[in-house]
């Protein structure tokens, strides 16, 4: 292969390359994930988290939070490539569908690539990525809480972390983790304060 190795290539370029490698044939979803390697985690998380960033949207964030947590648990467990059930992994994707995905996602991914670059890459690899996986599990759990505004901030946190994983940008991973952790700490503090006030009011 000429130019950058697949692992160093921008993810938008890698998607375009997959279209070429598919060579007009149908390929399995498992094949696509294997070609993207660990960066498939970031791509999955990015697409799943985007609906969660919409303020006061209910239902959809809670639905996508479960597969998001499923992906996050795999990062926590140290998997290098996302695991899918056999039937889903064997599902065929046409080269045309792959081309449409690359075409639609490309402009967004290139915007991400314009503000990120590989830096502090150790934070996007084992063993540090397991801590990132734990944080993502907690952020996904926060999105599952059906309370006003609980999905937006952790949704943005997951998007920022996903961008960092896609571009091996440890700085973005740290920023997203700090944002999500601060939000969860705020929720816990607010919950503890409210519980204390209720106990005081009830004279317990």
C-alpha positions as CSV (number, residue, x, y, z in Angstrom):
1,X,0.0,0.0,0.0
2,X,1.3,3.4,-0.9
3,X,1.1,6.5,1.3
4,X,0.0,6.2,4.9
5,X,-0.6,2.8,6.5
6,X,-4.3,2.0,7.1
7,X,-3.9,2.7,10.8
8,X,-2.4,6.2,10.2
9,X,-4.9,7.2,7.5
10,X,-7.6,9.7,8.3
11,X,-10.9,7.9,8.9
12,X,-12.6,9.7,6.0
13,X,-9.9,8.5,3.7
14,X,-10.1,5.0,5.2
15,X,-13.8,4.8,4.4
16,X,-13.2,5.8,0.8
17,X,-10.5,3.2,0.6
18,X,-12.9,0.5,1.8
19,X,-15.2,1.3,-1.1
20,X,-12.3,0.7,-3.5
21,X,-11.3,-2.5,-1.7
22,X,-14.9,-3.8,-1.8
23,X,-14.5,-3.6,-5.6
24,X,-18.2,-3.4,-6.4
25,X,-19.0,-6.5,-4.4
26,X,-21.0,-7.1,-1.2
27,X,-19.0,-7.4,2.0
28,X,-20.0,-8.5,5.4
29,X,-20.4,-6.0,8.3
30,X,-17.8,-8.0,10.2
31,X,-15.3,-7.4,7.3
32,X,-15.9,-3.7,7.5
33,X,-15.3,-3.6,11.2
34,X,-12.1,-5.7,10.9
35,X,-10.7,-3.3,8.3
36,X,-11.4,-0.3,10.6
37,X,-9.8,-2.1,13.5
38,X,-10.1,-0.4,16.9
39,X,-11.2,2.8,15.2
40,X,-14.6,1.2,14.5
41,X,-15.3,1.8,18.2
42,X,-15.0,5.6,17.7
43,X,-17.2,5.5,14.5
44,X,-19.9,3.5,16.3
45,X,-19.9,5.8,19.3
46,X,-20.0,8.9,17.2
47,X,-23.1,7.9,15.2
48,X,-24.9,6.6,18.3
49,X,-24.1,9.7,20.5
50,X,-25.1,12.4,18.0
51,X,-28.9,12.1,18.7
52,X,-28.2,12.3,22.4
53,X,-26.8,15.8,21.9
54,X,-30.2,17.3,21.0
55,X,-31.6,19.1,24.1
56,X,-34.9,17.9,25.6
57,X,-35.1,15.0,23.2
58,X,-36.6,12.0,24.9
59,X,-36.9,8.4,23.8
60,X,-34.3,8.3,21.0
61,X,-31.3,9.0,23.4
62,X,-32.5,6.4,25.8
63,X,-32.8,3.9,22.9
64,X,-29.3,4.5,21.5
65,X,-27.7,4.6,25.0
66,X,-28.0,0.8,25.3
67,X,-26.0,-0.1,22.2
68,X,-23.6,2.7,23.2
69,X,-23.1,1.1,26.5
70,X,-22.6,-2.3,24.7
71,X,-19.8,-0.7,22.7
72,X,-18.3,1.0,25.8
73,X,-18.3,-2.3,27.8
74,X,-16.2,-3.9,25.0
75,X,-13.6,-1.1,25.2
76,X,-13.6,-1.6,29.0
77,X,-12.9,-5.3,28.5
78,X,-10.0,-4.6,26.2
79,X,-11.4,-5.7,22.9
80,X,-9.4,-4.4,19.9
81,X,-12.3,-4.7,17.4
82,X,-16.0,-4.4,18.2
83,X,-17.8,-7.7,18.6
84,X,-21.2,-8.3,17.0
85,X,-23.5,-11.3,17.2
86,X,-22.7,-13.7,14.4
87,X,-25.9,-13.1,12.4
88,X,-25.4,-9.3,12.5
89,X,-21.7,-9.7,11.7
90,X,-22.5,-11.8,8.7
91,X,-25.0,-9.4,7.3
92,X,-23.9,-8.2,3.8
93,X,-23.3,-4.6,2.9
94,X,-23.3,-3.7,-0.7
95,X,-20.4,-1.6,-2.1
96,X,-23.0,1.0,-3.1
97,X,-24.2,1.3,0.5
98,X,-20.6,1.6,1.7
99,X,-20.1,4.3,-0.9
100,X,-23.2,6.2,0.4
101,X,-22.0,5.9,4.0
102,X,-18.6,7.3,3.0
103,X,-20.2,10.1,1.0
104,X,-22.6,11.2,3.8
105,X,-20.2,10.8,6.7
106,X,-17.2,12.1,4.8
107,X,-17.9,15.9,5.2
108,X,-18.6,15.5,8.9
109,X,-15.5,13.4,9.5
110,X,-13.4,15.9,7.6
111,X,-14.6,18.6,9.9
112,X,-13.5,16.5,12.9
113,X,-10.2,15.8,11.2
114,X,-9.7,19.6,10.7
115,X,-9.6,20.2,14.5
116,X,-7.9,17.0,15.7
117,X,-4.7,15.2,15.1
118,X,-2.8,12.3,16.7
119,X,-1.4,13.5,20.0
120,X,-1.1,11.8,23.4
121,X,-1.9,8.6,21.6
122,X,-1.2,6.4,24.6
123,X,-4.5,7.6,26.0
124,X,-6.3,6.0,23.1
125,X,-4.6,2.6,23.5
126,X,-4.4,-0.1,26.1
127,X,-4.3,0.0,29.0
128,X,-5.5,3.6,29.3
129,X,-8.4,3.0,26.9
130,X,-10.0,0.7,29.5
131,X,-10.4,3.7,31.8
132,X,-12.0,5.5,28.9
133,X,-14.3,2.6,28.4
134,X,-15.4,2.8,32.1
135,X,-16.1,6.5,31.7
136,X,-18.2,5.8,28.5
137,X,-20.2,3.2,30.4
138,X,-21.0,5.8,33.1
139,X,-21.9,8.5,30.5
140,X,-24.2,6.0,28.7
141,X,-25.9,5.2,32.0
142,X,-26.4,8.9,32.5
143,X,-28.1,9.2,29.1
144,X,-30.5,6.4,30.1
145,X,-31.9,8.5,33.0
146,X,-35.2,9.9,31.6
147,X,-34.9,13.3,33.3
148,X,-34.8,16.8,31.6
149,X,-31.4,17.6,30.1
150,X,-29.7,14.5,31.3
151,X,-28.8,13.3,27.8
152,X,-27.3,16.5,26.3
153,X,-24.0,17.0,28.2
154,X,-23.0,13.3,28.4
155,X,-24.0,13.0,24.7
156,X,-21.5,15.8,23.9
157,X,-18.9,14.1,26.1
158,X,-19.3,10.8,24.2
159,X,-19.0,12.6,20.9
160,X,-15.8,14.3,21.9
161,X,-14.3,11.1,23.2
162,X,-15.4,9.3,20.0
163,X,-13.7,12.0,17.9
164,X,-10.5,11.4,20.0
165,X,-10.7,7.6,19.4
166,X,-11.2,8.1,15.7
167,X,-8.3,10.4,15.3
168,X,-6.1,9.0,18.1
169,X,-6.3,12.4,19.7
170,X,-5.7,11.8,23.5
171,X,-6.4,15.5,24.2
172,X,-10.0,15.2,22.9
173,X,-10.4,12.0,24.9
174,X,-9.3,13.8,28.1
175,X,-11.6,16.8,27.4
176,X,-14.6,14.6,26.7
177,X,-13.9,12.5,29.8
178,X,-13.6,15.6,32.0
179,X,-16.8,17.0,30.7
180,X,-18.8,13.8,31.2
181,X,-17.3,13.2,34.7
182,X,-18.0,16.7,35.8
183,X,-21.6,16.3,34.7
184,X,-22.1,13.1,36.6
185,X,-20.4,14.6,39.7
186,X,-22.9,17.5,39.4
187,X,-25.8,15.1,39.2
188,X,-24.7,13.1,42.2
189,X,-24.1,16.3,44.2
190,X,-27.5,17.7,43.3
191,X,-29.1,14.4,44.1
192,X,-27.4,14.2,47.5
193,X,-28.3,17.8,48.3
194,X,-32.0,17.2,47.3
195,X,-32.1,14.0,49.5
196,X,-30.7,15.9,52.4
197,X,-33.2,18.7,52.0
198,X,-36.1,16.2,51.9
199,X,-34.8,14.5,55.0
200,X,-34.6,17.8,56.8
201,X,-38.1,18.9,55.7
202,X,-39.5,15.5,56.8
203,X,-37.6,15.7,60.1
204,X,-35.8,12.4,59.5
